[in-house]
């Protein structure tokens, strides 16, 4: 299986990504040879998902080191532009910082650090999602499980495995998944475009639903557990994730349904005591006012388009990393 993001050392070196803007209609890869190309891909979400952004940050420093050679000031300037491309996901800056730490040893040391991070991501996400799968089997008595997920948290959001959808891969291999309900995830439809594509690729039965229908699905008894990823987790366990996660957690708490967050420990930001300090990225108005480039709102309509929201830890059954349950009611 091709990695979502990887390094190709030929032709001077380049970051190779699966272009997530083209899916599900077209499967293609992009070869990014400069830091500017990588920043553009991050901003337009050709590469996205907290773990994948961590890898992108590290590989972006490799590109900068290759382009600028011994000019460390220029490398650091490019690294800061990469780290700032999306402010909410802590993994992006963490990836940049880890790769920069190797810069005094030269470009090849930066590359070795970045490649080690890619291998680490594949391992820790498998471990975290296995822990979460085992937790769900303990928490939920019904078999096989009916799961609901939000946004995209599979291999497209990571290097090669995934977080919340990684739980589905484990349970599906064990014959423990009846179906997955995938929120479409407004406004960029990562659920209906990407999660549905991954579920179909894996042979998992699924249904796509509007974000606004998720609470109704819970109320009608169609869901045994909700499983989501995270873009930043505060020290107390508050979770920043794709906008729409917070109302989903409220509905799950009301109906007594387990709400589980799965992420690598690199997503935990211990410098933030709680979620109130998490910077929430706001995206362009035309993501809401237009559909496929066609305006659907009156000219001049004002827009509130946050990319993420924050779910308080008291609504979370468990925050699970590769180290096990970090926070939540199940701890």
C-alpha positions in Angstrom: 0.0 0.0 0.0 1.4 3.4 -1.0 2.1 5.8 1.8 0.0 9.0 1.9 3.2 11.0 2.3 6.7 9.8 1.6 10.2 10.9 0.4 11.6 10.2 -3.1 15.4 10.7 -3.2 15.7 10.8 -6.9 16.2 13.9 -9.0 17.4 16.0 -6.0 14.7 14.7 -3.7 11.0 15.5 -3.3 8.0 14.9 -1.0 5.5 12.6 -2.7 1.9 12.9 -1.5 -1.5 11.4 -2.5 -3.5 14.4 -3.7 -6.5 14.4 -1.4 -8.1 17.2 -3.3 -8.5 14.9 -6.3 -10.2 12.0 -4.5 -12.5 10.2 -4.9 -12.8 10.8 -8.6 -9.1 10.6 -9.4 -6.2 8.9 -7.6 -3.0 10.7 -8.3 0.3 11.6 -6.6 2.0 15.0 -6.5 5.8 15.5 -6.3 6.7 18.6 -4.3 10.3 19.8 -4.7 10.3 23.1 -2.8 9.1 24.3 0.5 6.7 26.7 -1.3 5.1 23.8 -3.1 4.6 22.0 0.1 3.1 25.0 1.9 0.7 25.4 -1.0 -0.3 21.7 -0.7 -0.9 22.0 3.0 -3.0 25.1 2.8 -5.3 23.7 0.1 -5.5 20.4 2.0 -3.9 18.3 -0.7 -2.1 16.8 2.4 -4.0 17.0 5.7 -4.7 15.1 8.9 -2.7 15.7 12.1 -0.3 12.8 11.7 0.3 13.4 8.0 1.0 17.1 8.7 3.6 16.1 11.2 5.4 14.1 8.5 4.9 17.0 6.1 6.5 19.4 8.6 9.6 17.2 8.9 9.9 16.5 5.2 9.5 20.2 4.5 12.6 20.9 6.6 14.4 18.4 4.4 13.4 20.3 1.3 14.5 23.6 2.8 17.9 22.0 3.9 18.4 20.7 0.3 17.5 24.0 -1.3 19.5 26.3 1.0 22.4 24.1 1.9 24.5 25.7 4.7 22.3 28.8 5.0 20.7 27.9 8.3 18.9 31.2 8.5 17.0 30.5 5.2 16.2 27.0 6.4 14.7 28.3 9.6 12.7 30.9 7.7 11.2 28.3 5.4 10.6 26.0 8.4 8.6 28.7 10.2 6.4 29.3 7.0 5.7 25.6 6.9 4.9 25.4 10.6 2.5 28.3 10.4 0.6 27.0 7.3 -2.1 25.5 9.5 -2.1 26.7 13.2 -4.4 24.3 15.0 -2.7 21.0 14.4 0.2 20.8 16.8 1.8 17.9 14.8 2.8 20.2 12.0 5.0 22.4 14.1 6.2 19.4 16.1 7.4 17.7 12.9 9.2 20.9 11.9 10.9 21.2 15.3 12.1 17.6 15.4 13.7 17.8 12.0 15.3 21.2 12.7 17.0 19.7 15.7 19.1 17.6 13.4 20.0 20.5 11.1 23.4 21.2 12.8 24.5 17.7 11.7 23.7 18.5 8.0 20.9 17.8 5.5 21.3 14.0 5.5 20.8 14.0 9.3 17.6 16.0 8.8 16.4 13.4 6.2 17.2 10.5 8.5 15.2 12.2 11.3 12.3 12.7 9.0 12.3 9.2 7.7 12.4 7.9 11.2 9.4 10.0 12.0 7.4 8.4 9.1 8.2 4.9 10.4 7.3 6.0 13.9 3.9 7.4 12.8 3.0 4.1 11.1 3.8 2.2 14.3 2.2 4.4 16.9 -1.1 4.8 15.1 -1.4 1.1 14.8 -0.8 0.8 18.6 -3.1 3.6 19.5 -6.0 2.3 17.4 -5.5 -1.2 18.7 -5.8 0.1 22.3 -9.0 2.0 21.3 -10.4 -1.1 19.5 -9.9 -3.2 22.7 -11.5 -0.4 24.8 -14.6 -0.4 22.6 -14.9 -4.2 22.8 -14.9 -3.8 26.6 -17.3 -0.8 26.7 -19.9 -2.0 24.2 -21.7 -5.3 24.6 -23.3 -5.5 21.1 -21.6 -7.4 18.3 -20.8 -6.6 15.6 -20.2 -2.9 16.3 -22.0 0.0 14.6 -19.6 3.0 14.6 -19.9 6.6 13.6 -17.0 8.8 12.7 -16.4 12.4 11.7 -14.0 13.8 9.1 -11.2 11.6 7.8 -8.9 9.7 10.1 -7.6 6.8 8.0 -4.5 6.3 6.1 -5.1 9.5 4.1 -4.8 11.5 7.4 -1.6 9.7 8.5 1.4 8.1 6.9 -0.1 4.7 6.2 -2.6 3.5 8.8 -4.8 6.1 10.6 -6.2 6.9 14.0 -10.0 6.6 14.4 -10.4 4.7 11.2 -7.4 2.6 12.3 -9.8 1.3 15.0 -12.2 0.3 12.2 -9.4 -1.6 10.4 -8.5 -3.6 13.5 -12.2 -4.4 14.3 -13.0 -5.2 10.7 -10.1 -7.7 10.5 -11.6 -9.4 13.6 -15.1 -9.5 12.1 -16.4 -7.0 14.6 -17.8 -4.2 12.4 -21.4 -4.3 11.1 -21.1 -0.8 9.5 -19.7 2.6 9.8 -21.7 5.8 9.5 -19.5 8.5 8.0 -20.4 12.2 8.6 -20.0 14.0 5.3 -18.0 16.7 7.2 -18.8 20.2 6.0 -17.7 22.2 4.2 -14.9 20.3 2.4 -16.6 16.9 2.6 -13.6 14.9 4.0 -16.1 12.3 5.2 -18.0 11.7 2.0 -15.0 12.2 -0.2 -12.2 10.5 1.7 -13.5 8.4 4.6 -16.1 6.8 2.3 -13.4 6.1 -0.3 -11.2 4.4 2.3 -14.0 2.3 3.7 -15.0 1.2 0.2 -11.3 0.4 -0.5 -11.2 -1.7 2.6 -14.5 -3.5 2.0 -16.2 -2.1 5.1 -20.0 -1.5 4.8 -20.7 2.2 5.3 -23.3 4.9 4.9 -22.6 8.6 4.4 -24.9 11.1 6.3 -25.1 14.8 6.7 -23.4 16.2 9.8 -26.7 17.5 11.0 -28.2 14.0 10.9 -25.6 12.5 13.3 -27.5 13.2 16.5 -30.7 11.7 14.9 -28.7 8.5 14.1 -27.7 8.3 17.8 -31.2 9.0 19.0 -32.6 6.2 16.7 -30.2 3.6 18.1 -28.2 3.2 15.0 -24.8 3.8 16.7 -22.9 1.8 19.4 -19.9 4.2 19.6 -18.5 7.3 18.2 -14.8 7.3 17.2 -12.9 10.5 16.1 -9.4 11.7 15.8 -7.8 14.9 17.1 -5.7 17.8 15.8 -4.5 19.0 19.3 -5.2 17.7 22.8 -4.7 20.0 25.8 -3.0 18.8 29.0 -6.3 18.2 30.7 -7.7 16.2 27.8 -9.8 18.8 25.9 -9.8 17.9 22.3 -9.6 20.1 19.2 -10.9 18.3 16.1 -12.7 19.0 12.8 -15.6 21.4 13.4 -18.7 19.4 14.2 -17.0 17.2 16.7 -18.2 19.1 19.8 -22.0 18.8 18.9 -21.4 15.1 18.2 -19.9 14.7 21.7 -22.8 16.5 23.2 -25.3 14.1 21.5 -23.3 11.1 22.4 -23.2 12.1 26.1 -26.9 12.7 26.1 -27.6 9.3 24.7 -25.0 7.5 26.8 -23.0 6.4 23.8 -19.1 6.0 24.2 -17.2 8.8 22.5 -13.6 7.9 21.9 -10.7 10.0 20.6 -7.7 8.3 19.0 -4.5 10.1 18.3 -0.7 9.7 18.6 0.9 11.2 21.7 2.5 13.8 19.5 -0.9 15.4 19.2 -0.9 16.1 23.0 0.2 19.7 23.8 1.2 19.7 27.4 2.0 23.4 27.2 -1.7 24.2 27.0 -3.6 23.6 30.3 -7.0 23.3 28.6 -8.7 23.8 25.3 -9.5 27.5 25.7 -6.0 28.4 24.5 -6.1 26.4 21.3 -5.9 28.6 18.2 -8.8 27.8 15.9 -8.1 28.1 12.2 -10.7 30.0 10.2 -11.0 29.2 6.5 -12.1 31.1 3.4 -15.7 32.2 3.1 -16.1 30.6 -0.3 -15.8 27.1 1.2 -19.3 27.8 2.6 -20.8 30.2 0.0 -19.9 28.1 -3.0 -20.3 24.5 -4.0 -17.9 23.2 -6.7 -17.2 26.8 -7.6 -20.9 27.7 -8.0 -22.2 30.4 -5.6 -25.0 29.2 -3.3 -25.3 32.3 -1.0 -26.2 35.9 -1.8 -23.3 38.2 -2.8 -21.7 39.7 0.3 -22.9 37.1 2.7 -20.8 37.1 5.8 -19.5 33.7 6.9 -18.3 32.0 10.1 -16.1 29.1 8.9 -14.0 27.7 11.7 -12.1 24.6 10.7 -12.1 23.1 14.2 -13.9 23.1 17.5 -13.0 22.1 21.0 -14.7 19.3 22.9 -14.3 19.5 26.7 -12.8 16.4 28.3 -15.9 15.8 30.5 -17.8 14.8 27.3 -15.1 12.2 26.3 -15.2 8.6 27.2 -11.5 8.1 26.5 -8.6 9.9 24.8 -6.4 7.0 23.6 -2.8 7.2 22.4 -0.2 4.5 21.7 0.4 4.6 25.5 -3.2 3.7 26.3 -6.0 5.8 27.8 -4.7 9.3 28.5 -7.9 11.0 29.7 -11.7 10.8 29.8 -14.3 9.0 31.9 -12.9 5.5 31.1 -9.5 6.3 32.6 
